[in-house]
């Protein structure tokens, strides 16, 4: 059940015409009253003798108790209450009870508090009602509407439980402002999937991902094609900014500008500057570490994400909040630079994870430096191809960000951040889909190589799995479709000079595997990252019947000089 308080108005008759009229975005069917301040209130929907003007005059009668200069400039209060598409259809009587509970919760008309305001509840569709009220009480006083939106939301949660409706997660006031119905209708007329506000929010988030300065941020906004205005103090200091989409204009033909704070609480200029407060005093080193290509950037991002996963559980809340916020930047950068076959799902993951990146726990900036640098690397390395090392490292980094998003969902769940936890879980599902698209080709190539291993080499890999993993997990891995790819990876690690059994045991112990759709897939990427193996299996020579090849550093398996997995882990 979603209650929404609309902007206050000054024409009761205008709203009545809309509520009883044919509708604009939706067709209004059988408009009629389901409840009112007075059980005998006239209903223009069911009584042909009653006019809208008569109902308006009754509703506005309390205004006459006040001198004209004491009347509120906007006296029309408007609340809509809508059920979800999967909820059962409520009767008129049930909707009438909902209306009475809502006006009491808001402070419009609470029978226990004496005389209230005049109001009516109109139903013109199965799934929602509209409540119109005049903001002067019967005794001439004004209603107390402080925190009316919070109170009606709380009442909606109680009604959901009592009426057996879909339970929505309570908010904590840190969500970005929802688009208005007018904005949604405007987007539909213009043929856009999302409103201007939502498109601008995504654009600004991508512009700030990994940015290191105001100039860099505003240069990225300009390059993205949005209109930018800045607000400057007399001293010359920059105070804020607003952005608009080209072509999104108001009735006067002027661009509709949105301040950053209206796009998202963390997108105001002061909050963006907080991200830069955690950078190194001398950022020249960071600026010089831009990777040579998309594959290198993805490998570095995978390593940074995995390190964040390993420390999240034991981190202080402020540090965990910083990691989660920076994970949103990595997702934004990844969505911006990935190949077409994964881009849509990554964009959806970034879009929904935006809600999970904020809470009342204030992020302690600085700890997120590696993740913000990873986002920067992704942006400056450019778009990745969907094949070869680019495509394979895309699968690797999606695997890593999936685990960090899953950890974020668990963290929010423990903090009772219901909306954030749900958003993180939804983002994880989009990442699963993106991973399947990214991993199909590289995992397929690895599987072919695994099935081509000589029988003695393959038997050795089976033995390794059973030595390194608990028996139940080992048998699960050996039965999975991805087992052949893991066998090839173990052979590659062995050929590169590693103790592949120890490497596998360490990879499995580093983090839970229960949330993995394919344990063998997860172990493949952990091993290839830890052993610094090419993510694209076609770049790795196929080991022959058990012989040991030199690693890039010249060390061989069994060589005492070879580094241990623990020391070589990236």
C-alpha positions as CSV (number, residue, x, y, z in Angstrom):
1,X,0.0,0.0,0.0
2,X,1.5,3.2,-1.2
3,X,0.2,6.5,0.3
4,X,1.4,9.7,-1.5
5,X,0.7,13.2,-0.3
6,X,0.6,15.5,-3.4
7,X,1.4,19.2,-3.6
8,X,-1.1,21.4,-1.8
9,X,-3.6,23.3,-4.0
10,X,-5.9,26.2,-3.9
11,X,-8.9,25.1,-6.0
12,X,-11.1,22.5,-4.4
13,X,-13.4,22.5,-7.5
14,X,-10.5,21.8,-9.8
15,X,-9.5,18.6,-7.9
16,X,-13.1,17.5,-7.8
17,X,-13.4,17.8,-11.5
18,X,-10.3,15.7,-12.0
19,X,-11.4,13.0,-9.4
20,X,-14.9,12.6,-10.9
21,X,-13.7,13.2,-14.5
22,X,-12.6,10.7,-17.2
23,X,-8.9,10.8,-16.0
24,X,-5.7,11.6,-17.9
25,X,-3.1,8.9,-17.5
26,X,-5.6,6.3,-16.4
27,X,-9.3,5.9,-17.2
28,X,-11.6,6.7,-14.2
29,X,-14.3,4.1,-13.8
30,X,-17.4,4.8,-11.7
31,X,-16.1,7.6,-9.6
32,X,-17.9,7.7,-6.2
33,X,-17.5,8.5,-2.5
34,X,-16.4,5.7,-0.2
35,X,-16.1,7.8,3.0
36,X,-16.2,11.5,4.1
37,X,-16.2,13.7,7.2
38,X,-20.0,13.4,7.2
39,X,-21.8,10.2,6.5
40,X,-24.5,12.2,4.7
41,X,-22.1,14.1,2.4
42,X,-23.5,14.4,-1.2
43,X,-21.9,12.3,-3.9
44,X,-21.9,13.7,-7.5
45,X,-20.9,10.3,-8.7
46,X,-24.0,8.5,-7.5
47,X,-26.6,11.3,-7.3
48,X,-27.3,13.1,-10.5
49,X,-28.9,16.0,-8.6
50,X,-25.7,16.9,-6.8
51,X,-23.2,19.1,-8.5
52,X,-19.4,19.4,-8.0
53,X,-20.0,23.0,-6.9
54,X,-22.3,22.0,-4.1
55,X,-19.8,19.5,-2.8
56,X,-17.0,22.1,-3.1
57,X,-19.0,24.7,-1.1
58,X,-19.6,22.2,1.7
59,X,-15.9,21.2,1.9
60,X,-14.7,24.8,1.9
61,X,-17.3,26.1,4.4
62,X,-14.8,26.2,7.3
63,X,-12.8,28.8,5.4
64,X,-15.5,31.3,6.2
65,X,-14.6,31.1,9.9
66,X,-11.3,32.9,9.1
67,X,-10.7,36.4,7.9
68,X,-9.7,36.4,4.3
69,X,-6.1,37.3,5.1
70,X,-5.9,34.5,7.7
71,X,-6.9,31.7,5.3
72,X,-4.1,29.4,4.1
73,X,-2.9,30.3,0.6
74,X,-3.2,26.7,-0.4
75,X,-5.9,25.0,1.5
76,X,-6.4,21.8,-0.5
77,X,-4.7,18.7,0.9
78,X,-4.6,15.7,-1.4
79,X,-3.6,12.1,-0.6
80,X,-3.7,9.1,-2.9
81,X,-3.5,5.5,-1.5
82,X,-2.7,2.8,-3.9
83,X,-2.4,-1.0,-3.6
84,X,0.0,-3.2,-5.5
85,X,-0.9,-5.1,-8.7
86,X,-0.7,-8.4,-6.8
87,X,-3.0,-7.2,-3.9
88,X,-6.6,-8.4,-3.7
89,X,-9.3,-5.9,-4.6
90,X,-10.7,-4.2,-1.6
91,X,-14.4,-3.4,-1.2
92,X,-15.8,0.1,-0.9
93,X,-16.3,-0.5,2.8
94,X,-12.7,-1.5,3.3
95,X,-11.4,1.5,1.3
96,X,-13.7,3.7,3.4
97,X,-12.0,2.3,6.6
98,X,-8.6,2.9,5.0
99,X,-9.5,6.5,4.3
100,X,-10.7,7.1,7.9
101,X,-7.5,5.6,9.2
102,X,-5.3,7.7,6.9
103,X,-6.9,11.1,7.7
104,X,-6.7,10.3,11.4
105,X,-3.0,9.3,11.1
106,X,-2.2,12.5,9.1
107,X,-4.0,14.8,11.6
108,X,-6.7,15.8,9.2
109,X,-9.6,14.3,11.1
110,X,-9.0,12.2,14.2
111,X,-12.3,11.5,16.1
112,X,-10.3,11.3,19.3
113,X,-9.0,14.9,18.9
114,X,-12.3,16.8,18.6
115,X,-13.5,18.7,15.5
116,X,-11.4,18.0,12.4
117,X,-11.2,19.1,8.8
118,X,-13.8,18.3,6.1
119,X,-12.7,15.7,3.7
120,X,-13.9,13.2,1.1
121,X,-12.5,9.9,-0.3
122,X,-13.2,9.2,-3.9
123,X,-12.7,5.8,-5.6
124,X,-12.5,5.7,-9.4
125,X,-10.4,2.5,-9.8
126,X,-10.2,-0.9,-8.2
127,X,-6.7,-0.4,-6.7
128,X,-6.7,3.1,-5.2
129,X,-8.6,6.0,-3.7
130,X,-8.0,9.8,-3.5
131,X,-8.6,11.8,-0.3
132,X,-9.3,15.6,-0.6
133,X,-9.4,17.7,2.5
134,X,-9.8,21.4,3.4
135,X,-7.0,22.6,5.7
136,X,-9.2,24.5,8.2
137,X,-10.8,22.6,11.1
138,X,-14.5,22.9,11.9
139,X,-13.5,25.2,14.9
140,X,-11.5,27.5,12.6
141,X,-8.1,26.2,13.7
142,X,-5.4,24.8,11.5
143,X,-4.6,21.0,11.6
144,X,-1.2,19.9,12.9
145,X,0.3,18.3,9.8
146,X,3.9,18.1,11.0
147,X,5.3,14.8,9.7
148,X,2.0,13.9,8.1
149,X,3.9,11.9,5.3
150,X,5.7,9.8,8.0
151,X,2.5,9.1,9.9
152,X,0.5,7.9,6.9
153,X,3.4,5.7,5.8
154,X,3.5,4.1,9.2
155,X,-0.3,3.6,9.1
156,X,0.0,2.0,5.6
157,X,2.4,-0.6,7.1
158,X,-0.1,-1.5,9.8
159,X,-2.9,-1.7,7.3
160,X,-0.9,-4.0,5.1
161,X,-0.5,-6.4,7.9
162,X,-4.1,-6.3,9.0
163,X,-5.6,-6.6,5.5
164,X,-3.1,-9.2,4.3
165,X,-1.6,-7.0,1.6
166,X,1.9,-7.1,0.2
167,X,4.2,-5.8,2.9
168,X,6.4,-2.9,1.8
169,X,9.7,-2.1,3.4
170,X,9.7,0.9,5.7
171,X,12.0,3.7,4.6
172,X,14.5,5.7,6.7
173,X,14.4,9.0,4.9
174,X,17.6,8.5,2.9
175,X,16.0,7.5,-0.4
176,X,16.2,9.7,-3.4
177,X,13.1,11.7,-4.2
178,X,10.6,9.7,-6.2
179,X,9.5,11.1,-9.6
180,X,6.1,12.8,-9.5
181,X,3.2,11.5,-11.5
182,X,3.6,14.5,-13.8
183,X,7.2,13.6,-14.4
184,X,6.3,10.0,-15.2
185,X,3.5,11.1,-17.6
186,X,5.8,13.6,-19.3
187,X,8.4,10.8,-19.8
188,X,5.8,8.6,-21.3
189,X,4.7,11.3,-23.7
190,X,8.3,11.8,-24.7
191,X,8.9,8.1,-25.2
192,X,11.5,7.8,-22.5
193,X,11.8,4.8,-20.2
194,X,12.7,6.9,-17.2
195,X,11.9,10.3,-16.1
196,X,14.3,13.2,-16.6
197,X,15.0,13.2,-12.8
198,X,16.1,9.5,-13.0
199,X,18.1,9.9,-16.1
200,X,20.0,12.9,-14.6
201,X,20.6,11.0,-11.4
202,X,22.3,8.2,-13.4
203,X,24.3,10.6,-15.4
204,X,25.5,12.5,-12.4
205,X,26.4,9.3,-10.6
206,X,28.5,8.1,-13.5
207,X,30.2,11.5,-13.8
208,X,31.2,11.4,-10.1
209,X,32.4,7.7,-10.2
210,X,36.1,7.8,-9.5
211,X,36.3,11.6,-10.1
212,X,39.1,13.4,-8.1
213,X,38.1,17.1,-8.4
214,X,35.3,19.5,-9.2
215,X,36.8,20.3,-12.6
216,X,36.9,16.6,-13.6
217,X,33.3,16.1,-12.4
218,X,31.9,19.1,-14.3
219,X,34.0,18.2,-17.4
220,X,32.4,14.7,-17.3
221,X,28.9,16.2,-17.0
222,X,29.6,18.4,-20.0
223,X,30.9,15.5,-22.0
224,X,27.7,13.5,-21.1
225,X,25.7,16.2,-22.9
226,X,23.7,17.5,-20.0
227,X,23.1,21.2,-19.3
228,X,25.0,22.5,-16.2
229,X,24.6,25.6,-14.2
230,X,26.7,26.5,-11.2
231,X,26.0,28.7,-8.2
232,X,28.9,30.9,-7.2
233,X,29.3,33.1,-4.1
234,X,30.4,36.7,-4.3
235,X,33.8,35.5,-3.1
236,X,34.1,33.2,-6.1
237,X,33.6,30.0,-4.2
238,X,31.4,27.4,-5.9
239,X,28.3,26.7,-3.8
240,X,26.3,24.3,-5.9
241,X,25.1,23.1,-9.3
242,X,22.0,22.2,-11.2
243,X,21.6,20.0,-14.3
244,X,19.0,19.6,-17.0
245,X,18.4,17.2,-19.9
246,X,18.5,18.9,-23.4
247,X,14.9,19.0,-24.7
248,X,13.3,18.7,-21.2
249,X,11.5,22.0,-21.0
250,X,8.7,23.5,-19.0
251,X,5.5,25.3,-20.3
252,X,7.6,28.4,-21.0
253,X,10.0,26.4,-23.1
254,X,12.8,26.7,-20.6
255,X,15.1,23.8,-19.5
256,X,14.0,22.1,-16.3
257,X,17.0,22.2,-13.9
258,X,17.4,19.9,-10.9
259,X,19.8,20.6,-8.0
260,X,22.1,17.7,-7.2
261,X,20.5,17.3,-3.8
262,X,17.1,16.8,-5.4
263,X,18.5,14.0,-7.5
264,X,19.9,12.1,-4.5
265,X,20.9,13.1,-1.0
266,X,24.5,12.1,-1.7
267,X,24.7,14.1,-5.0
268,X,24.8,17.6,-3.5
269,X,28.1,19.4,-4.0
270,X,29.1,19.2,-0.3
271,X,28.4,15.5,-0.2
272,X,30.3,14.9,-3.4
273,X,33.3,16.8,-2.0
274,X,33.3,14.3,0.9
275,X,34.3,11.6,-1.5
276,X,37.4,13.6,-2.4
277,X,38.3,14.2,1.2
278,X,39.6,10.6,1.5
279,X,42.1,10.8,-1.4
280,X,45.8,10.9,-0.9
281,X,47.4,14.3,-0.3
282,X,49.4,13.9,-3.4
283,X,47.2,12.4,-6.1
284,X,49.9,12.3,-8.9
285,X,50.6,8.6,-8.2
286,X,46.9,7.8,-8.6
287,X,46.7,9.8,-11.8
288,X,49.6,7.8,-13.2
289,X,48.1,4.4,-12.4
290,X,45.5,4.4,-15.1
291,X,45.7,0.9,-16.6
292,X,46.7,0.3,-20.2
293,X,43.4,-1.2,-21.2
294,X,39.9,-2.4,-20.1
295,X,41.1,-5.9,-19.2
296,X,43.8,-4.5,-16.8
297,X,41.3,-2.1,-15.2
298,X,38.8,-5.0,-14.7
299,X,41.5,-7.2,-13.1
300,X,42.5,-4.4,-10.7
301,X,38.9,-3.6,-9.9
302,X,38.3,-7.3,-9.2
303,X,41.2,-7.4,-6.8
304,X,40.0,-4.2,-5.0
305,X,36.4,-5.6,-4.7
306,X,37.6,-8.9,-3.4
307,X,39.7,-7.2,-0.7
308,X,36.7,-5.2,0.3
309,X,34.7,-8.4,0.6
310,X,37.3,-9.9,2.9
311,X,37.3,-7.0,5.4
312,X,33.6,-6.0,5.3
313,X,32.4,-8.4,8.0
314,X,34.8,-7.1,10.6
315,X,34.8,-3.5,9.6
316,X,33.3,-0.6,11.7
317,X,30.0,0.6,10.5
318,X,31.4,3.8,9.1
319,X,34.0,1.9,7.1
320,X,31.5,-0.6,5.8
321,X,29.3,2.3,4.7
322,X,32.2,3.8,2.8
323,X,32.9,0.4,1.0
324,X,29.2,0.1,0.0
325,X,29.0,3.7,-1.3
326,X,32.2,3.1,-3.3
327,X,30.8,-0.2,-4.6
328,X,28.0,1.9,-6.2
329,X,30.7,3.9,-8.0
330,X,32.3,0.8,-9.3
331,X,29.0,-0.4,-10.6
332,X,28.3,2.9,-12.3
333,X,31.7,2.8,-14.0
334,X,31.3,-0.8,-15.0
335,X,27.8,-0.1,-16.5
336,X,29.2,2.8,-18.4
337,X,32.1,0.8,-20.0
338,X,30.9,-2.7,-20.5
339,X,30.0,-4.4,-23.8
340,X,26.5,-4.3,-25.1
341,X,25.5,-7.9,-24.1
342,X,26.1,-7.1,-20.4
343,X,25.5,-3.4,-20.3
344,X,21.7,-3.4,-19.8
345,X,21.8,-5.7,-16.8
346,X,24.7,-3.8,-15.3
347,X,22.9,-0.5,-15.8
348,X,19.9,-2.0,-14.0
349,X,22.1,-3.3,-11.2
350,X,23.7,0.2,-10.7
351,X,20.2,1.8,-10.9
352,X,18.7,-0.3,-8.1
353,X,21.9,-0.5,-6.0
354,X,21.8,3.4,-5.8
355,X,19.2,2.9,-3.0
356,X,21.6,0.5,-1.1
357,X,24.5,3.0,-1.2
358,X,23.0,5.3,1.4
359,X,21.8,5.0,5.0
360,X,22.0,7.0,8.2
361,X,25.4,5.5,8.8
362,X,27.8,8.1,7.6
363,X,30.6,6.8,5.5
364,X,34.1,7.3,6.7
365,X,35.9,8.3,3.6
366,X,39.5,7.3,2.9
367,X,39.0,3.5,3.5
368,X,37.2,3.4,0.1
369,X,40.2,4.8,-1.8
370,X,41.0,1.5,-3.6
371,X,37.5,1.0,-4.8
372,X,37.2,4.7,-6.0
373,X,40.5,4.2,-7.8
374,X,39.1,1.1,-9.4
375,X,36.1,3.1,-10.6
376,X,38.4,5.7,-12.0
377,X,40.5,3.1,-13.8
378,X,37.4,1.6,-15.4
379,X,36.2,4.9,-16.7
380,X,39.6,6.0,-18.1
381,X,40.5,2.6,-19.6
382,X,37.5,3.0,-22.0
383,X,34.8,0.6,-23.2
384,X,35.6,-3.2,-23.1
385,X,35.0,-5.6,-25.9
386,X,32.8,-8.5,-25.3
387,X,35.4,-11.1,-26.1
388,X,39.0,-12.1,-25.4
389,X,40.6,-10.9,-22.2
390,X,38.2,-7.9,-22.0
391,X,35.2,-10.2,-21.9
392,X,36.8,-12.7,-19.6
393,X,37.9,-10.1,-17.0
394,X,34.4,-8.6,-17.2
395,X,33.0,-11.9,-16.0
396,X,35.7,-11.9,-13.3
397,X,34.9,-8.4,-12.0
398,X,31.1,-9.1,-12.1
399,X,31.7,-12.2,-10.0
400,X,33.6,-10.1,-7.5
401,X,31.1,-7.2,-7.4
402,X,28.3,-9.8,-6.9
403,X,29.9,-11.0,-3.7
404,X,30.4,-7.4,-2.4
405,X,26.8,-6.5,-3.2
406,X,25.7,-9.7,-1.4
407,X,27.8,-8.8,1.7
408,X,26.2,-5.3,1.5
409,X,22.7,-6.9,1.5
410,X,23.6,-8.9,4.6
411,X,25.1,-5.8,6.4
412,X,22.0,-3.7,5.7
413,X,19.8,-6.7,6.8
414,X,21.6,-6.8,10.2
415,X,21.1,-3.1,10.6
416,X,17.3,-3.4,9.8
417,X,17.8,-1.2,6.7
418,X,15.0,-3.0,4.9
419,X,14.8,-0.9,1.7
420,X,18.6,-0.9,1.3
421,X,18.8,-4.7,1.8
422,X,16.1,-5.3,-0.7
423,X,17.8,-3.0,-3.2
424,X,21.1,-4.8,-2.8
425,X,19.4,-8.2,-3.3
426,X,17.7,-6.9,-6.4
427,X,21.0,-5.6,-7.7
428,X,22.6,-9.1,-7.1
429,X,19.9,-10.7,-9.3
430,X,20.8,-8.3,-12.1
431,X,24.4,-9.1,-11.6
432,X,23.7,-12.8,-11.8
433,X,22.1,-12.3,-15.2
434,X,25.0,-10.1,-16.4
435,X,27.5,-12.7,-15.2
436,X,25.8,-15.4,-17.2
437,X,26.1,-13.3,-20.4
438,X,29.7,-12.3,-19.7
439,X,30.9,-15.8,-18.6
440,X,29.3,-17.9,-21.3
441,X,32.2,-17.6,-23.8
442,X,35.3,-17.7,-21.5
443,X,33.9,-20.5,-19.4
444,X,33.0,-22.4,-22.5
445,X,36.5,-22.1,-23.8
446,X,37.9,-23.2,-20.4
447,X,35.5,-26.2,-20.3
448,X,36.7,-27.3,-23.8
449,X,40.3,-27.1,-22.5
450,X,39.4,-29.0,-19.4
451,X,37.8,-31.8,-21.3
452,X,40.9,-32.0,-23.5
453,X,43.2,-32.7,-20.6
454,X,45.1,-35.9,-20.7
455,X,43.5,-38.6,-18.4
456,X,46.4,-38.6,-15.9
457,X,46.2,-34.8,-15.6
458,X,42.4,-34.8,-15.2
459,X,42.7,-37.5,-12.5
460,X,45.2,-35.3,-10.7
461,X,42.8,-32.4,-10.7
462,X,40.0,-34.6,-9.3
463,X,42.4,-35.6,-6.5
464,X,43.3,-32.0,-5.8
465,X,39.6,-31.1,-5.4
466,X,39.1,-33.9,-2.9
467,X,42.2,-33.0,-1.0
468,X,41.5,-29.3,-0.8
469,X,37.8,-29.1,-0.2
470,X,35.4,-30.6,2.4
471,X,34.0,-33.9,1.0
472,X,30.4,-32.6,0.4
473,X,31.7,-29.5,-1.3
474,X,34.2,-31.5,-3.4
475,X,31.5,-33.8,-4.7
476,X,29.2,-30.9,-5.5
477,X,32.0,-29.2,-7.5
478,X,32.8,-32.4,-9.4
479,X,29.2,-32.8,-10.3
480,X,28.8,-29.2,-11.6
481,X,28.8,-28.2,-15.3
482,X,31.7,-25.9,-14.6
483,X,34.0,-28.6,-13.3
484,X,35.8,-28.9,-16.6
485,X,36.7,-25.2,-16.5
486,X,38.0,-25.5,-12.9
487,X,40.1,-28.5,-14.0
488,X,41.7,-26.5,-16.7
489,X,42.3,-23.6,-14.3
490,X,44.0,-26.0,-11.8
491,X,46.2,-27.3,-14.5
492,X,47.1,-23.7,-15.5
493,X,48.0,-22.8,-12.0
494,X,50.1,-25.9,-11.7
495,X,51.9,-25.1,-14.9
496,X,52.5,-21.6,-13.7
497,X,54.5,-22.9,-10.7
498,X,51.9,-22.9,-8.0
499,X,50.9,-25.5,-5.5
500,X,47.4,-25.7,-7.0
501,X,46.0,-27.8,-4.1
502,X,46.9,-25.2,-1.5
503,X,45.7,-22.4,-3.8
504,X,42.4,-24.1,-4.2
505,X,42.0,-24.7,-0.5
506,X,42.8,-21.1,0.2
507,X,40.4,-19.8,-2.5
508,X,37.5,-21.9,-1.0
509,X,38.2,-20.8,2.6
510,X,38.5,-17.1,1.9
511,X,34.7,-16.4,1.7
512,X,31.4,-18.3,1.9
513,X,30.2,-20.0,-1.3
514,X,26.6,-20.6,-0.4
515,X,25.3,-17.6,-2.4
516,X,27.2,-18.8,-5.5
517,X,25.0,-20.2,-8.3
518,X,28.0,-22.2,-9.5
519,X,30.8,-22.9,-6.9
520,X,33.2,-24.1,-9.6
521,X,32.7,-20.8,-11.6
522,X,33.5,-18.8,-8.4
523,X,36.6,-20.9,-7.7
524,X,37.8,-20.5,-11.3
525,X,37.9,-16.7,-11.0
526,X,39.4,-16.7,-7.5
527,X,42.2,-19.0,-8.7
528,X,42.9,-17.1,-11.9
529,X,43.0,-13.8,-9.9
530,X,45.1,-15.2,-7.1
531,X,47.6,-16.9,-9.6
532,X,47.5,-13.9,-12.0
533,X,46.5,-16.2,-14.8
534,X,45.0,-14.7,-18.0
535,X,41.3,-14.6,-17.6
536,X,40.9,-15.5,-21.3
537,X,41.8,-19.2,-21.4
538,X,42.8,-18.9,-25.1
539,X,45.8,-16.9,-24.0
540,X,47.0,-19.8,-21.8
541,X,48.9,-22.7,-23.3
542,X,47.2,-26.1,-22.9
543,X,49.3,-28.2,-20.5
544,X,50.5,-31.5,-22.0
545,X,50.2,-34.8,-20.3
546,X,51.3,-33.7,-16.8
547,X,54.5,-31.9,-17.8
548,X,55.2,-28.6,-15.9
549,X,55.6,-25.4,-17.8
550,X,57.5,-22.4,-16.6
551,X,55.5,-19.5,-15.2
552,X,56.0,-16.0,-16.6
553,X,58.5,-15.4,-13.8
554,X,60.5,-18.5,-14.8
555,X,59.6,-20.5,-11.7
556,X,58.4,-24.1,-11.9
557,X,56.2,-26.2,-9.8
558,X,58.4,-27.9,-7.2
559,X,61.0,-25.2,-7.4
560,X,61.8,-24.1,-3.8
561,X,62.1,-20.5,-5.1
562,X,58.5,-20.5,-6.3
563,X,56.3,-18.1,-4.2
564,X,53.6,-19.6,-2.1
565,X,49.9,-18.9,-3.0
566,X,49.7,-16.7,0.1
567,X,52.5,-14.5,-1.0
568,X,51.5,-14.4,-4.6
569,X,47.8,-13.5,-4.0
570,X,46.8,-10.2,-5.5
